């Protein structure tokens, strides 16, 4: 099964512990998930060795990974546990 990458932002690495990025609000809104009455968007933040033509070296994508529908034996989910 092929998984489409959803790019939702770009930015620049400011230093070893600080990344600055701009998020596309439309892509963000389209990927909101709800859990226990709260809304979340799971994202992946990657730093590339080579910046793009605009100097951006931080790329933000929506994390679309979903667990298999079958539970793993011996592991139970707590009622208030987050899904990610």
FIGU-566111 format. One line per 2 residues: number of its first residue (from 1); their letters; for each residue x, y, z of N, C-alpha, C, O. Coordinates in nm, 4 decimals. Example, Ala and Ser with C-alpha at 12.3 -4.5 7.8 and 13.67 -1.06 7.14 Angstrom:
2
1 = as = 1.3190:-0.5690:0.7800:1.2300:-0.4500:0.7800:1.3200:-0.3300:0.7800:1.4236:-0.3319:0.8465 ~ 1.2850:-0.2250:0.7080:1.3670:-0.1060:0.7140:1.2900:0.0030:0.7870:1.3409:0.1138:0.8039
//
This chain:
84
1 = xx = 0.0844:-0.1181:0.0000:0.0000:0.0000:0.0000:0.0887:0.1242:0.0000:0.1806:0.1353:0.0813 ~ 0.0617:0.2164:-0.0900:0.1395:0.3383:-0.1020:0.0826:0.4449:-0.0081:-0.0389:0.4615:0.0033
3 = xx = 0.1723:0.5160:0.0580:0.1303:0.6187:0.1528:0.1726:0.7551:0.0985:0.2907:0.7769:0.0713 ~ 0.0777:0.8463:0.0827:0.1060:0.9798:0.0319:0.1635:1.0664:0.1433:0.1096:1.0701:0.2538
5 = xx = 0.2733:1.1360:0.1138:0.3325:1.2283:0.2104:0.2595:1.3607:0.2016:0.2449:1.4175:0.0934 ~ 0.2136:1.4098:0.3158:0.1413:1.5368:0.3212:0.2342:1.6420:0.3830:0.2522:1.6464:0.5047
7 = xx = 0.2924:1.7258:0.2980:0.3787:1.8329:0.3467:0.2906:1.9458:0.3988:0.1992:1.9909:0.3298 ~ 0.3185:1.9911:0.5205:0.2343:2.0964:0.5778:0.3156:2.2146:0.6291:0.2588:2.3073:0.6868
9 = xx = 0.4480:2.2132:0.6093:0.5266:2.3264:0.6540:0.6735:2.3137:0.6210:0.7228:2.2058:0.5880 ~ 0.7432:2.4268:0.6306:0.8874:2.4338:0.6088:0.9448:2.5336:0.7073:0.8731:2.6171:0.7624
11 = xx = 1.0753:2.5239:0.7288:1.1397:2.6191:0.8174:1.2894:2.6096:0.8115:1.3460:2.5520:0.7186 ~ 1.3540:2.6671:0.9123:1.4998:2.6676:0.9196:1.5449:2.6264:1.0585:1.4816:2.6586:1.1590
13 = xx = 1.6546:2.5554:1.0612:1.7179:2.5180:1.1877:1.7915:2.6421:1.2391:1.8798:2.6954:1.1719 ~ 1.7538:2.6873:1.3596:1.8146:2.8069:1.4167:1.9437:2.7724:1.4912:2.0437:2.8437:1.4817
15 = xx = 1.9391:2.6618:1.5653:2.0575:2.6067:1.6316:2.0289:2.4600:1.6616:1.9289:2.4069:1.6134 ~ 2.1124:2.3935:1.7389:2.0962:2.2491:1.7617:1.9648:2.2111:1.8289:1.9175:2.0987:1.8120
17 = xx = 1.9056:2.3022:1.9042:1.7833:2.2682:1.9766:1.6624:2.3546:1.9400:1.5582:2.3455:2.0048 ~ 1.6753:2.4378:1.8371:1.5666:2.5290:1.8019:1.5402:2.5232:1.6522:1.6270:2.5533:1.5703
19 = xx = 1.4175:2.4834:1.6187:1.3733:2.4773:1.4795:1.2567:2.5743:1.4644:1.1676:2.5787:1.5491 ~ 1.2576:2.6510:1.3575:1.1516:2.7471:1.3313:1.0820:2.7049:1.2028:1.1482:2.6837:1.1011
21 = xx = 0.9477:2.6922:1.2055:0.8749:2.6481:1.0871:0.7425:2.7219:1.0740:0.6856:2.7692:1.1724 ~ 0.6950:2.7307:0.9508:0.5643:2.7864:0.9206:0.4758:2.6714:0.8754:0.5153:2.5915:0.7905
23 = xx = 0.3551:2.6630:0.9326:0.2622:2.5540:0.9039:0.1506:2.6049:0.8120:0.0973:2.7140:0.8321 ~ 0.1163:2.5243:0.7110:0.0052:2.5549:0.6216:-0.1247:2.5214:0.6955:-0.1523:2.4045:0.7222
25 = xx = -0.2028:2.6214:0.7278:-0.3236:2.6024:0.8099:-0.4248:2.5102:0.7438:-0.4897:2.4313:0.8125 ~ -0.4401:2.5183:0.6110:-0.5363:2.4338:0.5422:-0.5000:2.2864:0.5572:-0.5854:2.2046:0.5912
27 = xx = -0.3735:2.2521:0.5320:-0.3303:2.1126:0.5464:-0.3449:2.0674:0.6918:-0.3815:1.9529:0.7181 ~ -0.3166:2.1564:0.7849:-0.3271:2.1238:0.9268:-0.4719:2.0921:0.9627:-0.4998:1.9887:1.0233
29 = xx = -0.5645:2.1813:0.9252:-0.7070:2.1619:0.9565:-0.7623:2.0338:0.8955:-0.8436:1.9653:0.9575 ~ -0.7183:2.0015:0.7745:-0.7697:1.8831:0.7055:-0.7249:1.7522:0.7699:-0.7763:1.6459:0.7350
31 = xx = -0.6304:1.7582:0.8628:-0.5767:1.6365:0.9229:-0.5947:1.6308:1.0746:-0.5217:1.5593:1.1431 ~ -0.6906:1.7050:1.1266:-0.7181:1.7048:1.2702:-0.7826:1.5725:1.3100:-0.8736:1.5237:1.2430
33 = xx = -0.7344:1.5160:1.4191:-0.7938:1.3958:1.4776:-0.8482:1.4325:1.6146:-0.7946:1.5208:1.6816 ~ -0.9538:1.3654:1.6560:-1.0132:1.3927:1.7869:-0.9894:1.2745:1.8798:-0.9972:1.1589:1.8384
35 = xx = -0.9603:1.3051:2.0058:-0.9438:1.2024:2.1074:-0.9867:1.2612:2.2410:-0.9322:1.3625:2.2849 ~ -1.0835:1.1984:2.3054:-1.1343:1.2429:2.4358:-1.1711:1.3915:2.4361:-1.1420:1.4634:2.5317
37 = xx = -1.2349:1.4359:2.3289:-1.2820:1.5735:2.3223:-1.1756:1.6765:2.2885:-1.2040:1.7963:2.2906 ~ -1.0539:1.6333:2.2574:-0.9459:1.7249:2.2212:-0.9056:1.6993:2.0767:-0.9161:1.5870:2.0274
39 = xx = -0.8594:1.8041:2.0094:-0.8174:1.7908:1.8709:-0.6655:1.7960:1.8615:-0.6004:1.8769:1.9276 ~ -0.6098:1.7074:1.7773:-0.4659:1.6957:1.7617:-0.4312:1.6782:1.6142:-0.5124:1.6296:1.5354
41 = xx = -0.3096:1.7184:1.5783:-0.2512:1.6842:1.4491:-0.1130:1.6289:1.4802:-0.0310:1.6959:1.5429 ~ -0.0876:1.5047:1.4354:0.0437:1.4436:1.4550:0.1331:1.4861:1.3393:0.0922:1.4786:1.2234
43 = xx = 0.2540:1.5304:1.3693:0.3458:1.5743:1.2647:0.4822:1.5081:1.2810:0.5204:1.4657:1.3901 ~ 0.5540:1.5004:1.1698:0.6945:1.4600:1.1678:0.7747:1.5832:1.1310:0.7391:1.6549:1.0375
45 = xx = 0.8836:1.6087:1.2040:0.9697:1.7227:1.1753:1.1068:1.6675:1.1410:1.1712:1.6020:1.2229 ~ 1.1508:1.6949:1.0182:1.2775:1.6427:0.9692:1.3707:1.7563:0.9314:1.3275:1.8587:0.8785
47 = xx = 1.4993:1.7372:0.9591:1.6018:1.8331:0.9194:1.6813:1.7703:0.8058:1.7294:1.6575:0.8175 ~ 1.6946:1.8431:0.6971:1.7696:1.7961:0.5805:1.9100:1.8557:0.5824:1.9296:1.9682:0.6284
49 = xx = 2.0075:1.7799:0.5322:2.1453:1.8293:0.5237:2.1591:1.9414:0.4217:2.2381:2.0339:0.4405 ~ 2.0816:1.9329:0.3128:2.0898:2.0308:0.2059:1.9621:2.1146:0.2023:1.8545:2.0605:0.1768
51 = xx = 1.9715:2.2450:0.2272:1.8522:2.3312:0.2226:1.7953:2.3398:0.0814:1.8664:2.3159:-0.0162 ~ 1.6664:2.3741:0.0709:1.6046:2.3931:-0.0603:1.6485:2.5276:-0.1181:1.7338:2.5950:-0.0605
53 = xx = 1.5911:2.5664:-0.2304:1.6323:2.6896:-0.2985:1.6070:2.8157:-0.2168:1.6631:2.9210:-0.2472 ~ 1.5228:2.8067:-0.1128:1.4931:2.9220:-0.0270:1.5670:2.9164:0.1062:1.5425:2.9983:0.1948
55 = xx = 1.6575:2.8196:0.1204:1.7345:2.8064:0.2437:1.6636:2.7297:0.3538:1.7120:2.7242:0.4668 ~ 1.5491:2.6704:0.3218:1.4717:2.5955:0.4216:1.5320:2.4565:0.4378:1.5490:2.3838:0.3400
57 = xx = 1.5642:2.4200:0.5616:1.6213:2.2875:0.5869:1.5395:2.2067:0.6878:1.5805:2.0975:0.7272 ~ 1.4240:2.2598:0.7301:1.3322:2.1890:0.8198:1.2031:2.1659:0.7414:1.1467:2.2588:0.6836
59 = xx = 1.1572:2.0400:0.7404:1.0372:2.0043:0.6662:0.9386:1.9365:0.7597:0.9760:1.8461:0.8344 ~ 0.8134:1.9791:0.7562:0.7092:1.9269:0.8442:0.6086:1.8510:0.7581:0.5581:1.9032:0.6587
61 = xx = 0.5803:1.7265:0.7981:0.4799:1.6461:0.7288:0.3792:1.5946:0.8308:0.4111:1.5800:0.9488 ~ 0.2587:1.5674:0.7850:0.1560:1.5099:0.8713:0.1885:1.3626:0.8918:0.2167:1.2911:0.7957
63 = xx = 0.1847:1.3172:1.0159:0.2075:1.1760:1.0483:0.0761:1.1015:1.0266:-0.0169:1.1128:1.1065 ~ 0.0697:1.0251:0.9173:-0.0536:0.9542:0.8823:-0.0509:0.8077:0.9240:-0.1414:0.7321:0.8886
65 = xx = 0.0513:0.7662:0.9985:0.0624:0.6267:1.0395:-0.0539:0.5885:1.1308:-0.0893:0.6619:1.2230 ~ -0.1109:0.4749:1.1037:-0.2192:0.4204:1.1867:-0.1779:0.2799:1.2298:-0.1225:0.2051:1.1492
67 = xx = -0.2037:0.2427:1.3546:-0.1694:0.1076:1.3985:-0.2586:0.0049:1.3301:-0.3682:0.0363:1.2837 ~ -0.2092:-0.1186:1.3251:-0.2919:-0.2273:1.2724:-0.4178:-0.2376:1.3559:-0.4171:-0.2031:1.4740
69 = xx = -0.5254:-0.2845:1.2958:-0.6519:-0.2931:1.3673:-0.6524:-0.4034:1.4724:-0.7379:-0.4041:1.5610 ~ -0.5570:-0.4975:1.4633:-0.5519:-0.6060:1.5605:-0.4595:-0.5667:1.6758:-0.3461:-0.5249:1.6524
71 = xx = -0.5069:-0.5797:1.7998:-0.4220:-0.5455:1.9138:-0.3081:-0.6458:1.9302:-0.3216:-0.7633:1.8960 ~ -0.1970:-0.5978:1.9827:-0.0829:-0.6844:2.0112:-0.1088:-0.7557:2.1425:-0.1479:-0.6935:2.2412
73 = xx = -0.0870:-0.8854:2.1435:-0.1148:-0.9653:2.2629:-0.0296:-0.9167:2.3803:0.0908:-0.8952:2.3663 ~ -0.0936:-0.8997:2.4956:-0.0228:-0.8592:2.6172:-0.0166:-0.7090:2.6376:0.0297:-0.6635:2.7422
75 = xx = -0.0623:-0.6304:2.5401:-0.0590:-0.4848:2.5536:-0.2026:-0.4345:2.5557:-0.2809:-0.4628:2.4650 ~ -0.2362:-0.3595:2.6607:-0.3705:-0.3028:2.6682:-0.3596:-0.1517:2.6720:-0.2638:-0.0969:2.7267
77 = xx = -0.4570:-0.0848:2.6145:-0.4602:0.0613:2.6153:-0.5340:0.1107:2.7383:-0.6414:0.0611:2.7725 ~ -0.4749:0.2085:2.8038:-0.5424:0.2743:2.9147:-0.6565:0.3589:2.8588:-0.6504:0.4031:2.7440
79 = xx = -0.7587:0.3813:2.9375:-0.8744:0.4595:2.8928:-0.8348:0.6016:2.8522:-0.8847:0.6520:2.7516 ~ -0.7466:0.6674:2.9279:-0.7090:0.8060:2.9004:-0.5786:0.8176:2.8243:-0.5224:0.9269:2.8165
81 = xx = -0.5285:0.7089:2.7677:-0.4022:0.7125:2.6944:-0.4223:0.7786:2.5592:-0.5225:0.7526:2.4925 ~ -0.3280:0.8648:2.5166:-0.3361:0.9282:2.3865:-0.3124:0.8242:2.2779:-0.2400:0.7274:2.3012
83 = xx = -0.3713:0.8414:2.1596:-0.3567:0.7423:2.0531:-0.2244:0.7513:1.9785:-0.2049:0.6780:1.8815 ~ -0.1327:0.8383:2.0198:-0.0053:0.8508:1.9477:0.1081:0.8718:2.0415:0.2226:0.8844:1.9982
//
